[in-house]
Amino acid sequence: MNTTELIRKKREGKSLTGEEINYLISSYTKKNIPDYQFSAFLMAVYLKGMNKKETAALTKAMLFSGKVINLDSIPGSKIDKHSTGGVGDKTSLILAPIVAAAGVNVPMISGRGLGHSGGTLDKLESIPGFRTDLSLTRYKQVIKKCSAVLVGQTKDVAPADKLIYALRDVTATVESIPLITASIMSKKLAEGIDGLVLDVKTGSGAFMKKTSDAVELANSLINTADAFNKKVIAFITDMNQPLGRYVGNWLEVYESINVLKGEQEDDLFELSTLLSGAMIWLGGKASYIDEGIEISKQLIKNGNAFDKFLEIVKLQQGDISFLKNPNKYPKSKVVEYIYAEKGGYISKMDNFQIGLSALELGAGRKTKDDIIETKAGLIFNYKIGDVVKKGDLLVELRSESKQKIELVKNSLNKAVIISNKKSTKPNLIKKILK
């Protein structure tokens, strides 16, 4: 096949065959196509799009660029969840132990923080000793023992995705829905799953700012899951404010502990039990989603969910003494506060700016070589729609550096808008798609 002709074909808006797509992905993975040509192909896809068949073929080519994990030796359903990312989204840490405690296997391969959005692996690694770099053999052993595992992508799993994503990042082609779909689904399908629950975020703190774009992405993911005969359900959820109250790696682990121990029932609790309920339903342990939600709540109430979290962390070499007694975790060197300058209603939160502020405090990476400050982050006392009085504590800032706090304090102060007019709380669940 001729690479230049295939680029031209896509540039002119024509559909590529599965064989042509497989040739492009296979050749690029083997370094037979140079970056400059594959960049041109990515831009052609970005501008002209792909139909359902092309997107499924792209996913398949990326999936089979490496190992596809076979979990047939492990009895029971294997169900995972994927979130498109946001600010304060730590649901994976909560729902994995809940769903595992319900008897459904959760083989979860997660990612690191991306831009203003936090990453599950970074949060888990704030637990001293926790290993996310397990071998495939150990990956299977942990699932067999406790029904869940939380790891990072290995070089053997969907290697084409790693290469292509790095190129997309520097060629302004990240936002392409077919490319996003293939990236997500190639990794998820490589886990050996039977079904997938999707949490597609929309709002100021999401990658998909508009609900219509989030719905388009969710439908693309559903169509691709259907093409591989996988059970799937998608939720479009709000990301116009932080999920829960805590933003930052250890802070989010701490908040997850609170939810798993039944000490916190808020938007984070609601979304975590909804997603875990859907996973329990897809896994065949509930007849409908609402029953799955009730099972989730019961597993929190009877302590089984938190016990399962301890079991998972221990099997992945994490020090569970910090989970049993979070107050023994080291404290940030610098703590500052932002107070309400006037009374009124919280009417808006610039969630993108909040995410960037957490990153600046040390909770994320600006470059791939940056070292994350596990204790850094933000704690919010109020959400959109809440009433505040002048002088109320709005935000607590934590960092190892006074200079970093001073850098973000002004922009963070502007990120929380107080209005005289009564404001309504945003709907957490905007749409459900099957």
MITORZA-87315 format. One record per residue (C-alpha): residue number from 1; x, y, z. Coordinates in steps of 0.2 Angstrom, whole numbers, plus 2048, in hexadecimal, padded with zeros to 3 digits. Layout:
% residues N
    k    x    y    z
  NUM    X    Y    Z
...
***
This chain:
% residues 434
    k    x    y    z
    1  800  800  800
    2  805  812  7FD
    3  805  81D  80D
    4  804  82D  803
    5  7F5  827  7F9
    6  7EC  822  809
    7  7EF  833  811
    8  7E9  83B  801
    9  7D9  830  802
   10  7D5  835  814
   11  7D9  847  810
   12  7CC  847  802
   13  7BF  840  80F
   14  7BE  82E  808
   15  7BC  81F  813
   16  7CB  813  816
   17  7C9  801  817
   18  7CE  7F6  826
   19  7DD  7F0  81D
   20  7E3  801  819
   21  7E1  807  82A
   22  7EA  7F8  831
   23  7F8  7FB  825
   24  7FA  80D  82B
   25  7FA  808  83E
   26  805  7F9  83C
   27  812  802  831
   28  813  811  83D
   29  814  805  84C
   30  823  7FC  844
   31  82B  80D  83F
   32  829  80A  82C
   33  81F  81A  82B
   34  827  82A  831
   35  81F  837  83D
   36  81D  844  830
   37  812  839  825
   38  808  832  833
   39  805  843  83A
   40  7FE  848  829
   41  7F2  838  82A
   42  7ED  83E  83C
   43  7E9  84F  836
   44  7DF  848  827
   45  7D5  83E  834
   46  7D3  84D  83F
   47  7CC  857  831
   48  7C1  84A  827
   49  7BC  83E  835
   50  7B9  82C  834
   51  7A9  822  833
   52  7A4  814  83F
   53  7AD  806  835
   54  7BD  810  834
   55  7BD  814  846
   56  7BA  802  84B
   57  7C8  7FD  83E
   58  7D4  80A  846
   59  7D0  803  857
   60  7D3  7F1  852
   61  7E4  7F6  84A
   62  7E9  7FF  85A
   63  7E3  7F1  865
   64  7EC  7E3  85C
   65  7FC  7ED  85B
   66  801  7E5  86B
   67  7FB  7D8  878
   68  7E8  7D5  87B
   69  7E7  7CF  88D
   70  7DD  7BE  88E
   71  7D3  7BD  89F
   72  7C9  7AD  89A
   73  7D2  7A4  8A9
   74  7CA  7B0  8B5
   75  7B7  7AB  8B8
   76  7AA  7B9  8B8
   77  7A7  7C8  8AE
   78  7B5  7D5  8AB
   79  7AE  7E7  8AB
   80  7B7  7F8  8AA
   81  7B3  80A  8AB
   82  7BB  818  8A0
   83  7BA  82A  8A4
   84  7BF  838  898
   85  7C7  841  8A7
   86  7C4  851  8B1
   87  7C7  85A  8C1
   88  7C6  850  8D1
   89  7C0  840  8C8
   90  7C6  832  8D3
   91  7B7  826  8D0
   92  7C3  818  8CA
   93  7CA  817  8DC
   94  7B8  815  8E3
   95  7AF  80A  8D6
   96  7BD  7FD  8D3
   97  7BC  7F6  8E5
   98  7A9  7F8  8E6
   99  7A6  7EE  8D6
  100  7B4  7E1  8DB
  101  7AB  7DF  8EB
  102  79B  7DB  8E2
  103  7A3  7CD  8D9
  104  7A7  7D5  8C8
  105  7B9  7D5  8C2
  106  7C1  7E7  8BE
  107  7D0  7E6  8B3
  108  7D4  7F8  8B3
  109  7E3  800  8A8
  110  7E3  812  8AC
  111  7ED  822  8A7
  112  7F7  830  8AE
  113  7F1  842  8B0
  114  7EF  84B  89F
  115  7EF  85F  89F
  116  7E3  865  8AC
  117  7DC  854  8AF
  118  7E2  849  8BD
  119  7E7  837  8BA
  120  7E2  827  8C3
  121  7F4  820  8C3
  122  7FB  830  8CB
  123  7EE  82F  8D9
  124  7F1  81D  8DD
  125  804  820  8DD
  126  801  82D  8EB
  127  7FE  81D  8F6
  128  810  819  8FC
  129  816  809  8F4
  130  807  807  8E8
  131  80D  7FE  8D7
  132  804  802  8C7
  133  812  7FA  8BC
  134  80D  7E8  8BE
  135  812  7DB  8B1
  136  803  7D3  8A8
  137  806  7C3  8B2
  138  804  7CD  8C3
  139  7F6  7D6  8BB
  140  7EC  7C6  8B9
  141  7F1  7BF  8CA
  142  7EB  7CF  8D3
  143  7DA  7CE  8CA
  144  7D8  7BB  8CE
  145  7DC  7BF  8E1
  146  7D1  7CF  8E3
  147  7C6  7D1  8D3
  148  7CE  7E2  8CF
  149  7DF  7EA  8CA
  150  7E4  7FC  8C6
  151  7F3  7FD  8BB
  152  7FB  808  8AD
  153  7FD  804  89B
  154  80B  7F8  897
  155  816  7F9  888
  156  80E  7E9  882
  157  7FC  7F0  882
  158  7F7  7FA  873
  159  808  801  86F
  160  801  80A  860
  161  7F7  815  86B
  162  806  81B  875
  163  80F  820  865
  164  800  828  85D
  165  7FB  831  86C
  166  80C  839  86E
  167  80B  83F  85C
  168  7F9  845  85E
  169  7FE  84F  86D
  170  80B  85A  862
  171  801  85B  852
  172  7F0  863  859
  173  7E6  853  855
  174  7E2  84E  867
  175  7CF  853  866
  176  7CB  848  857
  177  7BC  83C  85D
  178  7C1  82D  852
  179  7D3  82F  859
  180  7CD  831  86B
  181  7C1  822  868
  182  7CF  816  862
  183  7DB  81C  86F
  184  7CF  818  87D
  185  7C7  808  876
  186  7D7  800  871
  187  7DE  801  883
  188  7CE  7FB  88B
  189  7CB  7ED  87F
  190  7DD  7E7  882
  191  7D8  7E4  894
  192  7CE  7D5  890
  193  7BD  7DD  895
  194  7AB  7D7  892
  195  7A3  7E8  895
  196  7A7  7FB  897
  197  79F  809  8A1
  198  7A3  81A  899
  199  7A3  82A  8A3
  200  7A4  838  896
  201  7A7  849  89E
  202  7A1  85A  898
  203  7A3  86B  89E
  204  7B1  878  8A2
  205  7BC  86B  8AA
  206  7BA  85E  89D
  207  7C3  85B  88C
  208  7B1  85B  884
  209  7AB  86D  889
  210  79A  86B  87F
  211  78D  85D  884
  212  78A  85A  871
  213  79D  856  86F
  214  79C  84A  87E
  215  78D  841  877
  216  796  83F  866
  217  7A5  838  86F
  218  79A  82C  879
  219  791  826  86A
  220  7A1  823  861
  221  7A8  819  870
  222  797  80F  871
  223  798  80B  85E
  224  7A9  805  860
  225  7A6  7FA  86F
  226  797  7F3  866
  227  7A2  7EE  857
  228  7AC  7E3  863
  229  79D  7DC  86B
  230  7A0  7E4  87C
  231  792  7E9  888
  232  792  7FC  88A
  233  789  80A  892
  234  78E  81D  892
  235  78A  82B  89E
  236  78D  83D  89A
  237  791  846  8AA
  238  794  857  8B0
  239  7A6  85E  8B2
  240  7A2  871  8B5
  241  7A9  86F  8C7
  242  7B5  863  8D0
  243  7AD  852  8D3
  244  7AD  851  8E6
  245  7B6  85E  8F0
  246  7C9  858  8EF
  247  7D4  85B  8E0
  248  7E6  854  8E1
  249  7ED  843  8E2
  250  7EE  83E  8F4
  251  7E0  849  8F8
  252  7D5  83F  8EB
  253  7DA  82F  8F3
  254  7D5  836  904
  255  7C4  83B  8FD
  256  7C2  82A  8F5
  257  7C5  822  906
  258  7B7  82D  90D
  259  7AB  827  900
  260  7B0  815  902
  261  7AE  816  915
  262  79C  81D  913
  263  7A1  82E  91A
  264  79E  839  90B
  265  78E  839  901
  266  78E  847  8F3
  267  790  848  8E0
  268  7A0  83D  8E1
  269  796  830  8EA
  270  788  831  8DE
  271  792  82F  8CF
  272  79D  821  8D6
  273  78E  817  8DB
  274  786  81A  8CA
  275  795  814  8C0
  276  798  805  8CC
  277  786  801  8CB
  278  787  801  8B8
  279  796  7F6  8B8
  280  78E  7EA  8C4
  281  77F  7E9  8B8
  282  78A  7E6  8A9
  283  793  7D9  8B3
  284  783  7CF  8B6
  285  782  7D2  8C9
  286  773  7DD  8C8
  287  763  7DC  8BD
  288  763  7EF  8BA
  289  76E  7FE  8BE
  290  764  804  8CD
  291  766  7F3  8D5
  292  779  7F5  8D1
  293  779  806  8DA
  294  771  7FF  8E9
  295  77D  7F1  8EA
  296  78B  7FE  8E9
  297  784  808  8F7
  298  782  7F8  902
  299  794  7F3  8FF
  300  799  804  905
  301  78E  803  914
  302  794  7F2  919
  303  7A6  7F6  918
  304  7AA  7E9  90A
  305  7AE  7F7  8FD
  306  7BC  7FF  908
  307  7C2  7ED  90D
  308  7C4  7E9  8FA
  309  7CD  7F9  8F7
  310  7DA  7F5  905
  311  7DC  7E3  8FD
  312  7DF  7EB  8EC
  313  7EC  7F7  8F2
  314  7F5  7EA  8FD
  315  7F6  7DE  8EE
  316  7FE  7EC  8E4
  317  80A  7F0  8F2
  318  802  800  8F8
  319  804  804  90B
  320  7F2  802  911
  321  7F7  80A  922
  322  7F4  81B  91A
  323  7E3  816  914
  324  7DE  810  925
  325  7E5  81F  92D
  326  7E6  82D  920
  327  7EB  83A  92D
  328  7FC  832  92E
  329  800  838  91C
  330  80C  846  91B
  331  805  857  91B
  332  809  865  90E
  333  816  872  913
  334  80B  881  90D
  335  7F8  882  910
  336  7EF  892  90B
  337  7DC  897  90A
  338  7D1  8A1  8FF
  339  7C1  8A9  907
  340  7B1  8B0  8FF
  341  7B3  8C2  8FC
  342  7A0  8C4  8FC
  343  790  8BA  900
  344  785  8B2  8F3
  345  784  8A2  8E9
  346  791  898  8E1
  347  78B  89B  8CF
  348  79A  894  8C5
  349  7AB  88C  8C6
  350  7B8  88D  8B9
  351  7BD  87A  8BA
  352  7CA  87B  8AD
  353  7D3  889  8B7
  354  7D1  87F  8C7
  355  7D9  870  8BE
  356  7E8  87B  8B8
  357  7EA  882  8CA
  358  7EB  871  8D1
  359  7F8  86D  8C4
  360  802  87D  8C8
  361  802  878  8DB
  362  80B  868  8D6
  363  7FC  85B  8D4
  364  800  859  8C1
  365  80E  859  8B5
  366  812  867  8A8
  367  81F  85C  8A0
  368  820  849  8A0
  369  830  84A  8AB
  370  827  855  8B9
  371  826  84C  8CA
  372  815  84D  8D2
  373  812  854  8E4
  374  806  847  8EA
  375  800  852  8F9
  376  7FD  861  8EE
  377  7EB  867  8E9
  378  7DB  870  8ED
  379  7CC  86D  8F9
  380  7BC  875  8F5
  381  7AF  879  903
  382  7A1  87E  8F7
  383  799  879  8E6
  384  78E  882  8D9
  385  77E  887  8E0
  386  784  888  8F2
  387  781  897  8FD
  388  791  8A0  904
  389  793  8AE  910
  390  7A1  8BB  90F
  391  7B0  8B4  918
  392  7AC  8A2  915
  393  7BA  896  911
  394  7B9  892  8FE
  395  7C9  889  8FA
  396  7D7  881  903
  397  7E8  881  8F9
  398  7F6  874  8FD
  399  807  874  8F6
  400  819  872  8FA
  401  81D  883  8F3
  402  817  894  8F9
  403  81C  89B  8E8
  404  810  88F  8DF
  405  802  893  8EA
  406  804  8A6  8E7
  407  805  8A2  8D4
  408  7F3  89B  8D4
  409  7EA  8A4  8E2
  410  7E4  8B2  8D7
  411  7DE  8A8  8C9
  412  7D6  89B  8D4
  413  7CD  8A9  8DD
  414  7C5  8AE  8CD
  415  7C1  89C  8C9
  416  7B3  89B  8D6
  417  7A5  8A8  8D1
  418  799  8AE  8DF
  419  789  8B6  8D9
  420  77A  8BF  8E1
  421  76E  8B5  8D7
  422  769  8A3  8DD
  423  771  896  8D2
  424  76C  884  8CF
  425  777  875  8D2
  426  77C  86D  8C1
  427  775  85C  8BC
  428  783  84F  8BF
  429  77C  843  8B3
  430  777  84B  8A2
  431  774  83C  897
  432  774  829  897
  433  778  821  887
  434  778  80E  882
***
